[in-house]
Amino acid sequence: MRRLRAEGDALARAAERLADAALATDDPFQALAFRRAAVRLSDRAEAIPYAGLG
């Protein structure tokens, strides 16, 4: 259960970094790619059982 929680937390942190990178870039296409990747990672993090509990 700890491993799942750690994996979910790592995915959530990666999604946050990608979202921040999307805001920092001047290239709209790169920003879109970063946002889409952030959404996918966030969805994966939420799909992991027990992620965000405790």
C-alpha positions, 0 to 999 in steps of 0.5 A: 500500500505504501508503494502505491501511495508513493507512486501516486504521489510521484505521479501527482508531483510530476503532473504539477511540474508539467503544469508549471512548465506549461505556464512558463513556456512561450510556445503555445504548442509546447504549453498544450503538450505539457498540459495534456501530459499533466492531465494524463499523469493526474488521471493516472495518479487518481486511478491508483488505489489508496493514492491521496489517503492518509 
